[in-house]
Amino acid sequence: MPNTHPNPQIDLQQISTRNDQARHIVAGCASALPTLAVMWRHLEAALADAATLAAQVAPLSAELERTRLDRANLLAAMRATLAAHADGEADPLWYLRDELDAAAGVRAASRRPV
């Protein structure tokens, strides 16, 4: 199966690790060169923004992956329905109903409190 991740070159864990390392470097430099405090604060703020964005991207990426899988499953059900109709099956829409019921069950289960 091909990689379905929308941006396989983005590794949020690696980005987070590099961000932490950069923040430690900035803290060390700020201690060594306190006369540049304003510059260090700007760098720290930029690194904090990047960490915040990475934290927001993670759940969005997971949601996008789930949506792509749902779309692929529905497309497969549509194709199965068309093939069943072409083959003269008695209830070709069964494939769509089954996929829609399964998707609804998954959504309902994900909303239940743990």
C-alpha positions as a printed NumPy array, in Angstrom:
array([[  0.   ,   0.   ,   0.   ],
       [  1.439,   3.42 ,  -0.906],
       [  2.188,   5.944,   1.806],
       [ -1.08 ,   7.824,   2.344],
       [  0.399,  10.42 ,   4.693],
       [ -0.226,  13.808,   3.035],
       [  3.273,  15.081,   3.849],
       [  5.585,  12.119,   4.471],
       [  8.593,  14.435,   4.68 ],
       [  7.128,  16.114,   7.8  ],
       [  8.197,  14.317,  10.968],
       [  6.569,  16.146,  13.875],
       [  8.595,  14.233,  16.459],
       [ 11.853,  15.207,  14.771],
       [ 10.688,  18.82 ,  14.442],
       [  9.817,  18.896,  18.142],
       [ 13.189,  17.43 ,  19.092],
       [ 15.077,  19.98 ,  16.991],
       [ 12.945,  22.76 ,  18.443],
       [ 13.804,  21.659,  21.997],
       [ 17.493,  21.548,  21.099],
       [ 17.341,  25.017,  19.567],
       [ 15.627,  26.364,  22.686],
       [ 18.415,  24.932,  24.844],
       [ 21.019,  26.537,  22.574],
       [ 19.244,  29.898,  22.779],
       [ 19.063,  29.614,  26.582],
       [ 22.781,  28.867,  26.742],
       [ 23.642,  31.754,  24.435],
       [ 21.373,  34.095,  26.394],
       [ 23.267,  33.188,  29.579],
       [ 26.62 ,  33.744,  27.884],
       [ 25.626,  36.957,  26.106],
       [ 23.035,  38.737,  28.263],
       [ 23.622,  42.025,  26.428],
       [ 21.685,  40.533,  23.501],
       [ 18.644,  39.745,  25.688],
       [ 16.133,  41.343,  23.307],
       [ 17.37 ,  39.203,  20.42 ],
       [ 17.241,  36.017,  22.528],
       [ 13.651,  36.793,  23.584],
       [ 12.625,  37.136,  19.921],
       [ 14.26 ,  33.819,  19.06 ],
       [ 12.648,  32.111,  22.055],
       [  9.231,  33.491,  21.081],
       [  9.653,  32.252,  17.49 ],
       [ 10.657,  28.784,  18.71 ],
       [  7.678,  28.72 ,  21.089],
       [  5.386,  29.596,  18.165],
       [  6.822,  26.723,  16.118],
       [  6.196,  24.287,  18.98 ],
       [  2.601,  25.518,  19.293],
       [  2.033,  25.073,  15.563],
       [  3.459,  21.549,  15.638],
       [  1.079,  20.675,  18.486],
       [ -1.851,  21.952,  16.421],
       [ -0.748,  20.154,  13.239],
       [ -0.627,  16.698,  14.857],
       [ -4.388,  16.282,  15.443],
       [ -5.208,  17.939,  12.111],
       [ -2.934,  15.494,  10.329],
       [ -4.598,  12.558,  12.084],
       [ -8.045,  13.877,  11.152],
       [ -6.969,  14.297,   7.528],
       [ -5.679,  10.723,   7.462],
       [ -9.008,   9.417,   8.838],
       [-10.93 ,  11.479,   6.281],
       [ -8.83 ,  10.127,   3.418],
       [ -9.438,   6.562,   4.601],
       [-13.201,   7.208,   4.847],
       [-13.171,   8.613,   1.313],
       [-11.234,   5.638,  -0.03 ],
       [-13.643,   3.2  ,   1.657],
       [-16.663,   5.02 ,   0.239],
       [-15.124,   5.067,  -3.226],
       [-14.498,   1.312,  -3.004],
       [-18.118,   0.786,  -1.914],
       [-19.339,   2.879,  -4.848],
       [-17.279,   0.842,  -7.276],
       [-18.534,  -2.397,  -5.724],
       [-22.109,  -1.12 ,  -6.048],
       [-21.632,  -0.298,  -9.723],
       [-20.033,  -3.686, -10.395],
       [-22.836,  -5.458,  -8.506],
       [-25.42 ,  -3.56 , -10.541],
       [-23.623,  -4.479, -13.781],
       [-23.571,  -8.131, -12.648],
       [-27.329,  -8.004, -11.989],
       [-27.125,  -8.589,  -8.223],
       [-30.472,  -8.289,  -6.467],
       [-29.346,  -5.57 ,  -4.01 ],
       [-26.318,  -3.738,  -5.394],
       [-26.814,  -0.824,  -2.986],
       [-25.992,  -3.157,  -0.1  ],
       [-22.302,  -2.274,  -0.493],
       [-22.967,   1.43 ,   0.032],
       [-25.373,   0.86 ,   2.921],
       [-22.87 ,  -1.439,   4.606],
       [-20.026,   1.102,   4.298],
       [-22.21 ,   3.994,   5.442],
       [-23.417,   1.96 ,   8.444],
       [-19.837,   0.976,   9.309],
       [-18.633,   4.59 ,   9.047],
       [-21.531,   5.788,  11.208],
       [-20.689,   3.141,  13.827],
       [-17.043,   4.229,  13.924],
       [-18.043,   7.892,  14.338],
       [-20.511,   7.027,  17.101],
       [-17.918,   4.905,  18.932],
       [-15.349,   7.706,  18.763],
       [-17.806,  10.096,  20.464],
       [-18.571,   7.805,  23.407],
       [-16.961,   8.774,  26.716],
       [-14.208,   6.46 ,  27.885]])
